Amino acid sequence: MARLLKIDVFTDVVCPWCLVGSARLDQAIAALPDDIEVTVENHPFYLDPDVPPEGVDVGEMLRAKYGRDPSEMWERVEGEAKKAGLDLDLSRQPRMFNTAKAHTITRLSKANGNQHELANAIAEAYFLEHRQINDDNVLVDIAAEFGWDRGDALDAINDEHELSVTAQLATDAAQQGIRGVPFFIFGGKYALSGAQPDEVFAQALDKTISELGQGDAG
């Protein structure tokens, strides 16, 4: 009988370290024994809930905040991305967008069983394909690849009630003490913050799995 492991993932699709952390998590999961059945649930978190719909210029924002050329900061995450097999060039995606709609379509994909894959696809579209994920059509195109009807997806990302639920969940995550992303919870027990090295993910999985009984939900 398979042992069941639940992993909760808090990310924002415009966070480059989240892209790296999610890739490392997926690589660690792929290396697990066949008798471990993993469920990954993605939860919303806003790097900046006040980003306007049209987005902000990331380079200008970083210069204003830190008084440094952003390329210095980008080099580090780009180097770590390369180690994870990702060809990341942050200079090619100049704007950070509001992610309320992206989080909402991800949250509502839980019932489809491919929520984590959809979240990864949106982040990759943003960072690696340099697409404008504040555009409804872009999000709907991606959602359609993961089983959504285009009309239903368009309705979902413009549903004020669903958007407010997403915003509340993002607020709740921050109020529960999650200050930065990526943030991972393994089996409801062990938390891991940041895009940690591969071996740290492997250790967290090993420790959690060692405490799983046969058929436990984790």
C-alpha positions, 0 to 999 in steps of 0.5 A: 500500500502506498504511503501518502505525503502531502506537501503545501507550497506557498509561492508567487508566480512572479518570484524568481526564487519560487521558480527555482525552489519549485523546480528543486522540489519537483526534482526531489519528488521525482527521485522518491521511491515508487511507493510514495504517493505525493500530493502537492497543494499550492497556496496563494502568497503576494510578494506585493499585493499593491502591484497595479494591473499593468504591473511595475518595472522591476529594475526601477523598483529594485534600484529605488529600493536598494540603490544598486544595479539590479543585474547584480541581484539577478545574477545570483538567482540566474546562477541558481536557476541554471543549476536547477536546469532553468535558462533564466534571464531576468532582464528579458521580463522587465515587469512584475504583474499583479498575480491575483488572477493567476493565483485564483485560477491555480487555486480553483484547479485543485479539483482537477488534480493538476494545480501544481503543474498549472502554477509551474506553467504560469511561472514558466510562461512569465519567466522563461517565455516572457509572457504577460501574465496580467493578460486574461487571454494569456492566463486562459490559454495556459489554463486551457492546456490543463483542462479548463474550458476557456469561457469557464477560465475567463469567468473564474479569473474575473469573479470578484468573489473568487478573487476576494477569497484568494486575497484573504488566503494570501493575507492569512498566509502572511498573518500565520507568519509566512514572511517570504516565499517559496515556503514549503510544509512537508506532511503538515509538520516540517517547514522549509523556507527559500530555494534551498539546495537539492540536498536540503529538499531531499533531507526534508522529504526523507525525514517526513517519509520516515515518520509516515505509516502505511497509508498515512495522509501525512 
